Amino acid sequence: MTETAPFRILTVCTGNICRSPMAERLLQAGFDSVAPGEFEVRSAGTGALVGHAIEPHVAGFVNVFGGDASGFVSRQLTPEILQGQDLVLALTRDHRSKVMELAPGLLRRTFTLRELARLLPDVDGNAEVPAAERWREALSRALRLRSAHPAGPGEDDVVDPYRRDDAVYQQMVRELTPAVKELLAWEYQYR
């Protein structure tokens, strides 16, 4: 197999200290376990608390679920960060809209995390091609399924737990982690 550039994924939330870093670190850890070097997952926020670490509650969840919360620094979403992304995973529909405002050309490669997790199981991938190519093909197929499987914000959005009580953090985990697992499981089946 020839050396290919990693498939670049960007997760996006508001402050870039809770939801998107958790998705980033869990996806990266999961992909690294099965396909080291084939995926590059980063994150940014539409209203980032620039320079902050992952929120402590969320850092604990990241570590418990097998990710590494260390060394994280939040950053503001910019058109420059969006350039070259193969997939953008927004944590809510509103974040997806903000991505579209900054980079309309990413429409076909931007989903909410939960939306793609819902659509991807209905997409067949090609185990004979590199991961990046498999995912690019899968995204175009998932995009076609989007209109056939409409959902509301309740199915697409991950709740923002920032400065809220523990029950909301738990709700975030219940909404985010199954979606991450679904994306990882889709890739694992082709290994």
ABEGO torsion letter per residue (X at the ends): XBBBBBBBBBBBBAAGABAAAAAAAAAAAAAAAABBGABBBBBBBABBBBGBBBBAAAAAAAAAAGBBABGBBBBBBBAAAABGBABBBBABAAAAAAAAAABAAAAAABBBAAAAAAAAAABBBBAABBAAAAAAAAAAAAAAAAAABBBBAAAABBBBABGBBAAAAAAAAAAAAAAAAAAAAAAAAAX
